[in-house]
Amino acid sequence: MASRRMETKPVITCLKTLLVVYSFVFWVSSMTKRYPTGNLMNI
């Protein structure tokens, strides 16, 4: 069980990282669509 848990932990970390990156990219793209002038600092 211990070895299997150590193998699945990096996979979960990778999935979490992909989820964060995807949500961040989606958020940035929605912000740029909402503010096409690029005023990201004025949110």
mmCIF file of the N, C-alpha and C atoms, coordinates in Angstrom:
data_MODEL
# 
_entry.id   MODEL 
# 
loop_
_atom_site.group_PDB 
_atom_site.id 
_atom_site.type_symbol 
_atom_site.label_atom_id 
_atom_site.label_alt_id 
_atom_site.label_comp_id 
_atom_site.label_asym_id 
_atom_site.label_entity_id 
_atom_site.label_seq_id 
_atom_site.pdbx_PDB_ins_code 
_atom_site.Cartn_x 
_atom_site.Cartn_y 
_atom_site.Cartn_z 
_atom_site.occupancy 
_atom_site.B_iso_or_equiv 
_atom_site.pdbx_formal_charge 
_atom_site.auth_seq_id 
_atom_site.auth_comp_id 
_atom_site.auth_asym_id 
_atom_site.auth_atom_id 
_atom_site.pdbx_PDB_model_num 
ATOM 1   N N  . MET A 1 1  ? 0.822   -1.208 0.000   1.00 0.00 ? 1  MET A N  1 
ATOM 2   C CA . MET A 1 1  ? 0.000   0.000  0.000   1.00 0.00 ? 1  MET A CA 1 
ATOM 3   C C  . MET A 1 1  ? 0.855   1.256  0.000   1.00 0.00 ? 1  MET A C  1 
ATOM 4   N N  . ALA A 1 2  ? 1.961   1.211  0.753   1.00 0.00 ? 2  ALA A N  1 
ATOM 5   C CA . ALA A 1 2  ? 2.798   2.408  0.870   1.00 0.00 ? 2  ALA A CA 1 
ATOM 6   C C  . ALA A 1 2  ? 3.436   2.760  -0.476  1.00 0.00 ? 2  ALA A C  1 
ATOM 7   N N  . SER A 1 3  ? 3.936   1.727  -1.184  1.00 0.00 ? 3  SER A N  1 
ATOM 8   C CA . SER A 1 3  ? 4.583   2.001  -2.467  1.00 0.00 ? 3  SER A CA 1 
ATOM 9   C C  . SER A 1 3  ? 3.563   2.507  -3.488  1.00 0.00 ? 3  SER A C  1 
ATOM 10  N N  . ARG A 1 4  ? 2.366   1.940  -3.460  1.00 0.00 ? 4  ARG A N  1 
ATOM 11  C CA . ARG A 1 4  ? 1.333   2.380  -4.400  1.00 0.00 ? 4  ARG A CA 1 
ATOM 12  C C  . ARG A 1 4  ? 0.933   3.822  -4.098  1.00 0.00 ? 4  ARG A C  1 
ATOM 13  N N  . ARG A 1 5  ? 0.877   4.170  -2.831  1.00 0.00 ? 5  ARG A N  1 
ATOM 14  C CA . ARG A 1 5  ? 0.507   5.532  -2.457  1.00 0.00 ? 5  ARG A CA 1 
ATOM 15  C C  . ARG A 1 5  ? 1.583   6.513  -2.929  1.00 0.00 ? 5  ARG A C  1 
ATOM 16  N N  . MET A 1 6  ? 2.833   6.123  -2.829  1.00 0.00 ? 6  MET A N  1 
ATOM 17  C CA . MET A 1 6  ? 3.918   6.995  -3.279  1.00 0.00 ? 6  MET A CA 1 
ATOM 18  C C  . MET A 1 6  ? 3.899   7.155  -4.795  1.00 0.00 ? 6  MET A C  1 
ATOM 19  N N  . GLU A 1 7  ? 3.362   6.176  -5.500  1.00 0.00 ? 7  GLU A N  1 
ATOM 20  C CA . GLU A 1 7  ? 3.296   6.279  -6.958  1.00 0.00 ? 7  GLU A CA 1 
ATOM 21  C C  . GLU A 1 7  ? 2.134   7.162  -7.408  1.00 0.00 ? 7  GLU A C  1 
ATOM 22  N N  . THR A 1 8  ? 1.041   7.128  -6.665  1.00 0.00 ? 8  THR A N  1 
ATOM 23  C CA . THR A 1 8  ? -0.126  7.896  -7.086  1.00 0.00 ? 8  THR A CA 1 
ATOM 24  C C  . THR A 1 8  ? -0.032  9.358  -6.674  1.00 0.00 ? 8  THR A C  1 
ATOM 25  N N  . LYS A 1 9  ? 0.805   9.668  -5.685  1.00 0.00 ? 9  LYS A N  1 
ATOM 26  C CA . LYS A 1 9  ? 0.887   11.054 -5.219  1.00 0.00 ? 9  LYS A CA 1 
ATOM 27  C C  . LYS A 1 9  ? 1.383   12.008 -6.311  1.00 0.00 ? 9  LYS A C  1 
ATOM 28  N N  . PRO A 1 10 ? 2.451   11.680 -7.050  1.00 0.00 ? 10 PRO A N  1 
ATOM 29  C CA . PRO A 1 10 ? 2.878   12.587 -8.133  1.00 0.00 ? 10 PRO A CA 1 
ATOM 30  C C  . PRO A 1 10 ? 1.818   12.752 -9.209  1.00 0.00 ? 10 PRO A C  1 
ATOM 31  N N  . VAL A 1 11 ? 1.030   11.711 -9.454  1.00 0.00 ? 11 VAL A N  1 
ATOM 32  C CA . VAL A 1 11 ? -0.028  11.805 -10.462 1.00 0.00 ? 11 VAL A CA 1 
ATOM 33  C C  . VAL A 1 11 ? -1.086  12.794 -10.009 1.00 0.00 ? 11 VAL A C  1 
ATOM 34  N N  . ILE A 1 12 ? -1.470  12.720 -8.739  1.00 0.00 ? 12 ILE A N  1 
ATOM 35  C CA . ILE A 1 12 ? -2.465  13.654 -8.200  1.00 0.00 ? 12 ILE A CA 1 
ATOM 36  C C  . ILE A 1 12 ? -1.917  15.075 -8.229  1.00 0.00 ? 12 ILE A C  1 
ATOM 37  N N  . THR A 1 13 ? -0.639  15.232 -7.889  1.00 0.00 ? 13 THR A N  1 
ATOM 38  C CA . THR A 1 13 ? -0.022  16.559 -7.924  1.00 0.00 ? 13 THR A CA 1 
ATOM 39  C C  . THR A 1 13 ? -0.014  17.109 -9.348  1.00 0.00 ? 13 THR A C  1 
ATOM 40  N N  . CYS A 1 14 ? 0.275   16.244 -10.310 1.00 0.00 ? 14 CYS A N  1 
ATOM 41  C CA . CYS A 1 14 ? 0.290   16.669 -11.714 1.00 0.00 ? 14 CYS A CA 1 
ATOM 42  C C  . CYS A 1 14 ? -1.105  17.083 -12.161 1.00 0.00 ? 14 CYS A C  1 
ATOM 43  N N  . LEU A 1 15 ? -2.116  16.315 -11.772 1.00 0.00 ? 15 LEU A N  1 
ATOM 44  C CA . LEU A 1 15 ? -3.486  16.652 -12.148 1.00 0.00 ? 15 LEU A CA 1 
ATOM 45  C C  . LEU A 1 15 ? -3.924  17.963 -11.515 1.00 0.00 ? 15 LEU A C  1 
ATOM 46  N N  . LYS A 1 16 ? -3.540  18.180 -10.257 1.00 0.00 ? 16 LYS A N  1 
ATOM 47  C CA . LYS A 1 16 ? -3.881  19.438 -9.596  1.00 0.00 ? 16 LYS A CA 1 
ATOM 48  C C  . LYS A 1 16 ? -3.203  20.604 -10.296 1.00 0.00 ? 16 LYS A C  1 
ATOM 49  N N  . THR A 1 17 ? -1.936  20.415 -10.692 1.00 0.00 ? 17 THR A N  1 
ATOM 50  C CA . THR A 1 17 ? -1.212  21.478 -11.387 1.00 0.00 ? 17 THR A CA 1 
ATOM 51  C C  . THR A 1 17 ? -1.872  21.792 -12.723 1.00 0.00 ? 17 THR A C  1 
ATOM 52  N N  . LEU A 1 18 ? -2.254  20.752 -13.457 1.00 0.00 ? 18 LEU A N  1 
ATOM 53  C CA . LEU A 1 18 ? -2.933  20.964 -14.738 1.00 0.00 ? 18 LEU A CA 1 
ATOM 54  C C  . LEU A 1 18 ? -4.255  21.687 -14.536 1.00 0.00 ? 18 LEU A C  1 
ATOM 55  N N  . LEU A 1 19 ? -4.974  21.332 -13.473 1.00 0.00 ? 19 LEU A N  1 
ATOM 56  C CA . LEU A 1 19 ? -6.253  21.979 -13.203 1.00 0.00 ? 19 LEU A CA 1 
ATOM 57  C C  . LEU A 1 19 ? -6.055  23.455 -12.891 1.00 0.00 ? 19 LEU A C  1 
ATOM 58  N N  . VAL A 1 20 ? -5.044  23.767 -12.085 1.00 0.00 ? 20 VAL A N  1 
ATOM 59  C CA . VAL A 1 20 ? -4.763  25.160 -11.733 1.00 0.00 ? 20 VAL A CA 1 
ATOM 60  C C  . VAL A 1 20 ? -4.342  25.943 -12.971 1.00 0.00 ? 20 VAL A C  1 
ATOM 61  N N  . VAL A 1 21 ? -3.470  25.355 -13.785 1.00 0.00 ? 21 VAL A N  1 
ATOM 62  C CA . VAL A 1 21 ? -3.007  26.032 -14.998 1.00 0.00 ? 21 VAL A CA 1 
ATOM 63  C C  . VAL A 1 21 ? -4.170  26.270 -15.953 1.00 0.00 ? 21 VAL A C  1 
ATOM 64  N N  . TYR A 1 22 ? -5.032  25.255 -16.127 1.00 0.00 ? 22 TYR A N  1 
ATOM 65  C CA . TYR A 1 22 ? -6.170  25.390 -17.034 1.00 0.00 ? 22 TYR A CA 1 
ATOM 66  C C  . TYR A 1 22 ? -7.133  26.469 -16.552 1.00 0.00 ? 22 TYR A C  1 
ATOM 67  N N  . SER A 1 23 ? -7.424  26.465 -15.250 1.00 0.00 ? 23 SER A N  1 
ATOM 68  C CA . SER A 1 23 ? -8.349  27.475 -14.719 1.00 0.00 ? 23 SER A CA 1 
ATOM 69  C C  . SER A 1 23 ? -7.741  28.870 -14.808 1.00 0.00 ? 23 SER A C  1 
ATOM 70  N N  . PHE A 1 24 ? -6.416  28.977 -14.596 1.00 0.00 ? 24 PHE A N  1 
ATOM 71  C CA . PHE A 1 24 ? -5.755  30.275 -14.688 1.00 0.00 ? 24 PHE A CA 1 
ATOM 72  C C  . PHE A 1 24 ? -5.780  30.797 -16.115 1.00 0.00 ? 24 PHE A C  1 
ATOM 73  N N  . VAL A 1 25 ? -5.505  29.916 -17.075 1.00 0.00 ? 25 VAL A N  1 
ATOM 74  C CA . VAL A 1 25 ? -5.541  30.313 -18.483 1.00 0.00 ? 25 VAL A CA 1 
ATOM 75  C C  . VAL A 1 25 ? -6.954  30.720 -18.884 1.00 0.00 ? 25 VAL A C  1 
ATOM 76  N N  . PHE A 1 26 ? -7.948  29.962 -18.415 1.00 0.00 ? 26 PHE A N  1 
ATOM 77  C CA . PHE A 1 26 ? -9.343  30.292 -18.720 1.00 0.00 ? 26 PHE A CA 1 
ATOM 78  C C  . PHE A 1 26 ? -9.719  31.642 -18.118 1.00 0.00 ? 26 PHE A C  1 
ATOM 79  N N  . TRP A 1 27 ? -9.253  31.907 -16.889 1.00 0.00 ? 27 TRP A N  1 
ATOM 80  C CA . TRP A 1 27 ? -9.552  33.179 -16.222 1.00 0.00 ? 27 TRP A CA 1 
ATOM 81  C C  . TRP A 1 27 ? -8.889  34.345 -16.961 1.00 0.00 ? 27 TRP A C  1 
ATOM 82  N N  . VAL A 1 28 ? -7.626  34.167 -17.347 1.00 0.00 ? 28 VAL A N  1 
ATOM 83  C CA . VAL A 1 28 ? -6.909  35.227 -18.058 1.00 0.00 ? 28 VAL A CA 1 
ATOM 84  C C  . VAL A 1 28 ? -7.562  35.494 -19.414 1.00 0.00 ? 28 VAL A C  1 
ATOM 85  N N  . SER A 1 29 ? -7.961  34.431 -20.114 1.00 0.00 ? 29 SER A N  1 
ATOM 86  C CA . SER A 1 29 ? -8.592  34.627 -21.427 1.00 0.00 ? 29 SER A CA 1 
ATOM 87  C C  . SER A 1 29 ? -9.941  35.329 -21.280 1.00 0.00 ? 29 SER A C  1 
ATOM 88  N N  . SER A 1 30 ? -10.683 35.009 -20.230 1.00 0.00 ? 30 SER A N  1 
ATOM 89  C CA . SER A 1 30 ? -11.965 35.685 -20.020 1.00 0.00 ? 30 SER A CA 1 
ATOM 90  C C  . SER A 1 30 ? -11.749 37.146 -19.643 1.00 0.00 ? 30 SER A C  1 
ATOM 91  N N  . MET A 1 31 ? -10.691 37.423 -18.891 1.00 0.00 ? 31 MET A N  1 
ATOM 92  C CA . MET A 1 31 ? -10.386 38.806 -18.526 1.00 0.00 ? 31 MET A CA 1 
ATOM 93  C C  . MET A 1 31 ? -9.968  39.608 -19.759 1.00 0.00 ? 31 MET A C  1 
ATOM 94  N N  . THR A 1 32 ? -9.169  39.007 -20.629 1.00 0.00 ? 32 THR A N  1 
ATOM 95  C CA . THR A 1 32 ? -8.724  39.722 -21.825 1.00 0.00 ? 32 THR A CA 1 
ATOM 96  C C  . THR A 1 32 ? -9.887  39.938 -22.791 1.00 0.00 ? 32 THR A C  1 
ATOM 97  N N  . LYS A 1 33 ? -10.851 39.014 -22.810 1.00 0.00 ? 33 LYS A N  1 
ATOM 98  C CA . LYS A 1 33 ? -12.028 39.212 -23.659 1.00 0.00 ? 33 LYS A CA 1 
ATOM 99  C C  . LYS A 1 33 ? -12.906 40.323 -23.096 1.00 0.00 ? 33 LYS A C  1 
ATOM 100 N N  . ARG A 1 34 ? -13.002 40.382 -21.780 1.00 0.00 ? 34 ARG A N  1 
ATOM 101 C CA . ARG A 1 34 ? -13.840 41.395 -21.152 1.00 0.00 ? 34 ARG A CA 1 
ATOM 102 C C  . ARG A 1 34 ? -13.191 42.769 -21.242 1.00 0.00 ? 34 ARG A C  1 
ATOM 103 N N  . TYR A 1 35 ? -11.858 42.796 -21.153 1.00 0.00 ? 35 TYR A N  1 
ATOM 104 C CA . TYR A 1 35 ? -11.119 44.060 -21.238 1.00 0.00 ? 35 TYR A CA 1 
ATOM 105 C C  . TYR A 1 35 ? -10.116 43.962 -22.385 1.00 0.00 ? 35 TYR A C  1 
ATOM 106 N N  . PRO A 1 36 ? -10.545 44.181 -23.624 1.00 0.00 ? 36 PRO A N  1 
ATOM 107 C CA . PRO A 1 36 ? -9.638  44.010 -24.769 1.00 0.00 ? 36 PRO A CA 1 
ATOM 108 C C  . PRO A 1 36 ? -8.501  45.020 -24.796 1.00 0.00 ? 36 PRO A C  1 
ATOM 109 N N  . THR A 1 37 ? -8.612  46.108 -24.019 1.00 0.00 ? 37 THR A N  1 
ATOM 110 C CA . THR A 1 37 ? -7.546  47.108 -24.009 1.00 0.00 ? 37 THR A CA 1 
ATOM 111 C C  . THR A 1 37 ? -6.360  46.643 -23.180 1.00 0.00 ? 37 THR A C  1 
ATOM 112 N N  . GLY A 1 38 ? -6.517  45.559 -22.426 1.00 0.00 ? 38 GLY A N  1 
ATOM 113 C CA . GLY A 1 38 ? -5.411  45.026 -21.647 1.00 0.00 ? 38 GLY A CA 1 
ATOM 114 C C  . GLY A 1 38 ? -5.263  45.684 -20.294 1.00 0.00 ? 38 GLY A C  1 
ATOM 115 N N  . ASN A 1 39 ? -6.351  46.207 -19.731 1.00 0.00 ? 39 ASN A N  1 
ATOM 116 C CA . ASN A 1 39 ? -6.273  46.844 -18.421 1.00 0.00 ? 39 ASN A CA 1 
ATOM 117 C C  . ASN A 1 39 ? -6.441  45.808 -17.313 1.00 0.00 ? 39 ASN A C  1 
ATOM 118 N N  . LEU A 1 40 ? -5.515  44.834 -17.267 1.00 0.00 ? 40 LEU A N  1 
ATOM 119 C CA . LEU A 1 40 ? -5.605  43.788 -16.261 1.00 0.00 ? 40 LEU A CA 1 
ATOM 120 C C  . LEU A 1 40 ? -5.274  44.318 -14.873 1.00 0.00 ? 40 LEU A C  1 
ATOM 121 N N  . MET A 1 41 ? -4.515  45.415 -14.805 1.00 0.00 ? 41 MET A N  1 
ATOM 122 C CA . MET A 1 41 ? -4.121  45.948 -13.506 1.00 0.00 ? 41 MET A CA 1 
ATOM 123 C C  . MET A 1 41 ? -5.247  46.745 -12.861 1.00 0.00 ? 41 MET A C  1 
ATOM 124 N N  . ASN A 1 42 ? -6.271  47.088 -13.618 1.00 0.00 ? 42 ASN A N  1 
ATOM 125 C CA . ASN A 1 42 ? -7.336  47.939 -13.088 1.00 0.00 ? 42 ASN A CA 1 
ATOM 126 C C  . ASN A 1 42 ? -8.574  47.156 -12.668 1.00 0.00 ? 42 ASN A C  1 
ATOM 127 N N  . ILE A 1 43 ? -8.384  45.869 -12.349 1.00 0.00 ? 43 ILE A N  1 
ATOM 128 C CA . ILE A 1 43 ? -9.534  45.036 -11.971 1.00 0.00 ? 43 ILE A CA 1 
ATOM 129 C C  . ILE A 1 43 ? -10.003 45.419 -10.565 1.00 0.00 ? 43 ILE A C  1 
# 
